[in-house]
Amino acid sequence: KEVTRMVILMVLGFLLAWTPYAVVAFWIFTNKGAEFSATYMSVP
């Protein structure tokens, strides 16, 4: 039971940490012709 809880917490932490990067990467991939500001790129 304790191991299951720890695994769930680790997976949630991983997703929380990588979600901003994944969103920015997906946005760049889908909007290839758009300009990207330095402020927006520094957020993740």
Secondary structure as the mmCIF struct_conf table of DSSP 4:
data_model
#
loop_
_struct_conf.conf_type_id
_struct_conf.id
_struct_conf.beg_label_comp_id
_struct_conf.beg_label_asym_id
_struct_conf.beg_label_seq_id
_struct_conf.end_label_comp_id
_struct_conf.end_label_asym_id
_struct_conf.end_label_seq_id
HELX_RH_AL_P HELX_RH_AL_P1 GLU A 2 THR A 30
TURN_TY1_P TURN_TY1_P1 LYS A 32 GLY A 33
BEND BEND1 ALA A 34 ALA A 34
HELX_RH_AL_P HELX_RH_AL_P2 ALA A 38 SER A 42
#
